[in-house]
Amino acid sequence: RYIDWLLTVPLLMIEFYLILAAITKVSGGIFWRLLVGTLVMLVPGYMGEAGYMDVTVGFVIGLIGWAYILYEIFAGEASKVAAAQASAAVKKAYALMKWTVTLGWAIY
């Protein structure tokens, strides 16, 4: 499961960057912050499940990574670029993606 997530979750986060990069020049920092948030979310979860750290500690650190991602897509630079530079269609796609990440991952 974690091998799959290490491939698919970063790709989901890169989509935010690519959508914004398609409409305007964006900072590479957006890409790196989303990637780091993804790794902070996934790696401790794996380490907890594999017995390398306490499961609860891994879960809490993973939640911090998820919160960091949510901050970036709702209030961080990515959100600000989408609000200021995007067309109505891009804003709609961005909003759908951010709510899918939020609600979909909350259910999981």
N, C-alpha and C positions, 0 to 999 in steps of 0.2 A: 504494500500500500504506500509506504513512504517513498519508494523508488519512483512510483508513478507520480506522486505529488511533487517530488523534486524536479520532475520534468514539466508537468502540466501547470502547477501553480505559478512558477516564474513566467511561463508563457502568458497566463492570464494577466499578470501584472504588466508585462511588456506591452500588452495590447493598449493599456491606458496611455503609455508613452507614445506608441506608434500612432494612435488616433490623433493625439495632440501634435505630434511632429508632422503629420500630414497637412495640418492647417496653418502652422506657424513654426518659427524657430523656437525650440524649447531647450531648456537647460538639460544637460546630461545628468544633472543631479537628481532629476525626477526619476529617471531610469534606475540609478543606483540606490536611491532611498527605497523605492518599491522592491528592488531585488533584496536589499538588506533586510527589510521588513519581512519578506517572504522567508528568508533563511532563519531569521530569529523566531519566526512562527513555527517552522517545520523541524529544524534540527533538535531543539530541546524536547519536542514531542517524541521524536524517534529515540533520543537518548533515554528518556524516561521509560518508554515502552520496552526498550532493549535491556534495561537494567543498569545503564551507565550512570543514571542519576535518579533521584527520587521522582516518582511519577507526578506527584503534586507540584513539585518545583518545575519540572518540565512543562506541565500544563500551564502554570502561571506565566512562565517566561514566554511560552507560545502565545498566550493571550495578549501579552505586551506587544509582541510582534504584530498580531492582528490589529490591535488598537492603533499602532503606528501606521499601518497600511490604511486603516479607516481615516485616520487624521489626514494623511496625505491626499486621499481621494475626495474627502469632504471639505477640508479646510486648508490644506497645504498648497504648495505651488501648483500642483496638477489641477486642483479645483479652481484656483484663481485664473490659470491660463484658459481652462475650459469656459469659465464664466465670461472672460473678457474677449477672447479671440474667436470662439467657435460660432459656427452658423447654427441655426435652429436644429438641423438634422444631426449635427455633431453633438450638440448639447443633449439631444434626446438619447443618442447612442451612449454617451458618457453617463448620463443619469441611469439608464437601464443597466449598464455594466456595474456601476457603483452599488446599486441596490441589489443586484444579483450577488455580488461579492458579500455584501453585508448580510442579507437575509439567508442566502444559500449556505454560507459558512456558519451562520448562527444556528441554523437547524442542524447542521452536521455536528 
